[in-house]
Amino acid sequence: MKLTTACCFTILLMICSAAAQQTMPQSDATCGVAHSATVTWSQFHFDACHSGYNPYETILSRANVVNLMVDWTFESSDDAFTSPAVVGGVVYFAGSGDGYVYAVDASTGNERWQNKCEIYHFSVGPPAVANGRVFVACENSIGAFSAATGDLLWEVADPFRDIPLPEVTVSGGVVYVASYHMGNFSAQHLYALDASTGAVLWTIGGEQWGITTPAVANGLVYMG
């Protein structure tokens, strides 16, 4: 099982790294995407709107995607079932069981750093990268790491003492998180954290909500 997972993740790394060095136009302000000077895939489904589409990709197409070959592989200490993020020539991803977050050079596959949350360090979701920080949902908390060094900058326990959904959304200096109560999947919560400090900005409790990842666009936060 682990070998199969590693193979699948290798293909994703290769595809993403092909776009890591392209020049791109201005960022899409509608979704609050904070791109650098190169093409990035900074969070789950590309942007805060979760469009799943990278409009700046110009190398890969239907004509040549069949010719992709493995460029390099990297083996984590546990299975990696989550989506990677690619920013500034670095691939960020998380181990699904042991809670480690990894930074790997997109060109060589060499490890830059690895670290994990301290309070709750299992079941880490896909990273979201913004303003030099890597945000992840751990088992019962949200952690922020330095994108350059991997240092844990802050970690905040879920304010409802529930389980955050794996995918966090980052937009405009705010981290949006949905969580649910184990055993009662119809009771979902939504909260916002200051991306710099981890301070809780606001919280909302809901009943009969679907378990969905928040999407942010035009000053509004959308939930299923």
N, C-alpha and C positions, 0 to 999 in steps of 0.2 A: 504494500500500500504506500509506503513511504517513497519507494522508487518511482512509482507512478505519479505521485504528487510532485516530486522533484522535477520530473520531465515536463509536466504541464507548466510549472512555474518557470522553467527555463525558457520556454517558448514565449511566455509573456514578457520576460525580461528582454529577450532579444528584440521583440517587436517594439517595445517602448523605447529601448535605447537607440533605435534607428532614427527616432524623431528628436533625440535629446539635444542635437547640435544645430538645429535649424534656426534661422532668424525669423522673427515673427513680428506682426504689426502690434498696434496698441491693444491693451487688454479689453475684455468685454465687461463694461461697467455694469451692465444689467444684472449679471450674476455676482458681482463683487469679486471677480477673479483678479488676483494680484499676481500676474505673470512677471517673470524676469525677462531678460533680453532674448532668451531662447525658448523654444517650445517646451511646455511642461504638461504633466498630468498630475496635478497637485493634490487631488483628493478623490474619494469614491465617485465614480461616474463623471470624472473630469472637473466639474465646477459646482458651485453652490446651488445651481439649478438642477444638478444631476442629469444633464443632457446626454451624457454618455458619448459625446461627439467632440472630436478635436478638429476645429476648423482650420488649424494651422499646419496640419500634417500634409506634406506634399511629396514625400518620398515613397511611401507605401500606397499601392493602389490595387484594384482588382487584376490588373495586368501582370503585376510582379509579385504579389503576396505569396503565390504558390512556390516561388523560388527561395523562400526564407530557409536558412540553415542555422543550426545551433552555433552561437558565437562563443559562449562560455557558460559554465554552470557554477552555482554556489549552493552548498549544502548547509542548511540550518540544523539546529539541534532538535527541532521538532517539525511536524507537518506545517506547511504554510498554505492554508486554505483561503487567505484573504487577498484582496487586490493590492498590488503595489502602487506606490506613488513615485513619480520620476520628476525631480526638480534639480536644476543646476548640475546635470551630469551625475547625479547620485540617485540610486534606487533605494527606496525605503519600503520595508515590509515587516510583517510581524509573524512570529510563530504562534500557531493557534492553540497549542497546549501548554507550553512552558512560559508564555508571556513575554518572551524577548522581542525587542524591536531592533531591526538591523538596518544599517546603512552600508550600501555596496556600491563601489565605483561602476558606473554604467558602461564604461568602455572596457574595463579589464575583468570585472567580477571580483576584485579584491575587496575585502572587508574594510570599511572605514571605522565602524564602531558597532557595539551592541550594548543594550542596557534594558532594564525593565522597571515597571512600577514597583514601589516598595510596599504599599499598603495591601493592595490586591493585585496580584501579578499573573493571573491566569486568563486564558481566553481573550487575548488582545485582538482588536479589530483592525481594519485597514487604516494606515496612517493618513492624516491630512497635513499638508505642509504649507505654512504661510509665515512670512516675515521672519525667516530664520529659525522657526520652531516646528517641531513634529508633534502633532496631537494624536493621541490614541485613546480608545475606550478599553480600559482593563476590566477585570471581573466585576468590581463594584465601584469603580472610580474612573476619573479621567486624568491622564497624565500629559505633561508637556515636556519635551526634550529639546535640547539644543541641536539644531540640524547639523552644526559643524562638529561638535564634540561628543554628543550623546548624553551630556549631563542632564539629569532630571531636574528641571527648573521648578516645577510645582506638580502636586498631585492633590486632587479634590475628590473626596468620597461623594457618591451619589447623594444629593440632598434628601431624597426620599428613601434612602437605604435600599434601593432597588437595583436592578441590573440594567446598565446602559446598553442600548443597541450597539452592535459592533461599529456601525458607520457614524462618524461625527461629521458635522458640516461647519466649515469655517468661512466667515464672510465679514468684512469690515471690522476686523479686530475682535470678533465675537465668535465663540464656539457654541454651536447649538447641538443639544443632545436630547434624544428621546430615551426613556427608560420604562421598564415594566416591572410589575410585581410578580415574582415567581409563584406560580399556582393560580394566578388570576390574570390571564393574558388580556382581558378586556379593560383593565385599569392601567392606562399608560399615562406617562408624565412627560412634560417638555420643560427644559430649562436652558438658560443662557449663561455662559461664563465669560468673564473678561479674559481674552487670549493672553494678555501680558502677565496677569497676576493670578488667574484662576478664581477670582472673586465671583460669587453667584450674583448675577444681575437681576434675574427674575425667574420665577417658577410657575408652572401651570399644571394642575392636576385634572385628569379627564376620566370619564367613564365611557365604555363602549367605543374606544378608539381602536383603530387598526394599528398593528405594530409596524410602523413605517419610519423611514429616515426623513428628517425634516429637510425641506428644500427652501432656499431663500432667494427672492427676486423682488426688485422694486420696492424694498422696504417692508415686505411681508414675509412671514414664515408660514409655509404650507405643510399640513400634516394629512395623512390619510384618515 
